[in-house]
């Protein structure tokens, strides 16, 4: 497997994040146009005036901009140090899969316990990737 394959899961997660960004913008514009929320409700981010469906997609976007940053960093670090192997790539895909499932749960049923389980599993996988990286490099 080519080391560049590590950028497959990185790209999928980045594209998913871009999709959620567009979804959030679409929901905000639709809510303003429908008169469900005043324009200035977004001046400082979210406010109590923002409908649940708009807040939900924005919160999911924030989730995709928090822990995944550590994923992007470790994937680039694996590549730069020449330590990308098939196990790392598979584990990276598992992480991305868990992030996609987390988003799906968040944006559909939003069952907190299901979301928490998938979120925690993803964080454990991310921690394992980092431990793997540290072990390989040091």
N, C-alpha and C positions, 0 to 999 in steps of 0.2 A: 504494500500500500504506500502510495506517495505521501510524504509529510504534508503536502498541501491539502490533503483530504481533511485535515483538522478544520479547515475553513468552510467545509460543508455545513456542519452544525452551527458554526458561528454565523454563517450567512442566513440560514433558515431562521434563527432566533432574531437576527437583525431585521429581516424582512417582516417577520411576525410583529415585531415592535413597531415598524413603520405602518403596518396595516392597522394596528390598534390606535396609533396616533391619528390616522385618517378617520377611523371610526369615531374617535372622540371628537374631532373637529366637526365631522358631519352631524353628530348628535347635538353638539352645542349650537351649531347654526340652525338646525331644524327646530330646536327648542326655542330659540330667540324668534325665529320667523313665525312659529306657531303661537307666539305670545305667552308661552309657558314660563318664561324667565326674562327679566329685563337684561339688556346688553351689559350694563355695568356690574352684573352679578359675577362676572368673571374677572373683574379688575384685579383682584388679589388672589386669583386662583379659583377656588370653590367657595361658595357661601351657602347659607341655609336656604336661599331661594332657588338653588339649582335642583332640578328634578333628579330623582334617584337613578334613572337609567343613564343620565349624563354623568353624574358623579361616579357611578360604577365603572364605566369605561375609562374615565380619567384615573381612578384609583388603580385599575388594572395596568394602565400605562405606567403609573409610578412604580408598581411592582416590577415591571419589566425594565425599569431604569435603575433599580437598586442592586440586588444580589447578582443579576446577570453581568454587571460590570466586572465582578471578580472572575466570572467565567470567561469573558472576553480576554481579560489580562492573562489568565493562566494558559489559555489556548495559544495566544501569541508567544508567551514565554516558552511553552513546549516547542513551538516551531523554531524560535530564534536559537534555542539551545540545542537543537537537533535531537530532541528526545521524543518526537512523535512516533508512537507505535500503534498497532492495530487496537490494542487494549484501551489506549487513551481515546482513540477515535470512537470506539464503541461506547465507552463511558460518557463521552461528550454528547453522543446522540441520545443516550438515556436521559441525561440532564435536560437536553432540549425537549425531548418528548414529555418529560414531567412538567416543564414550564408551559408547554402547549396545553396539556391536560389541565393544569392549574388555571390558565386563562379561560379555557372552555367552561370549566365549572364556575368560575367567577362570573362570567358573562351570561351564563344560562341559569342553572338552578340556584347557584350561589349558596349551596349547602356548606356551611362553615366547617363542619367536621371533615367533610370530604376534601374541601379546599385545604384545610390545615394538614391533613395526612399527606397529600400530594406535595404541598409546599415544603413540609418537613423532609420528606424523602428526597426532594430535589436539593435541599440544602445539605443533607448528608452526602449525597452524590458529589456535590460541589466540594465539600470538605475532603472527601476521598480523593478527588482529582488534585486538590492542592497538596495533600499529604504525599500522593504519588509523585507529583512534581518535585517537592522538596527532597524526597527520598532519592529520586533519579539524579538530581543536580548536585546535591551535597553528599 
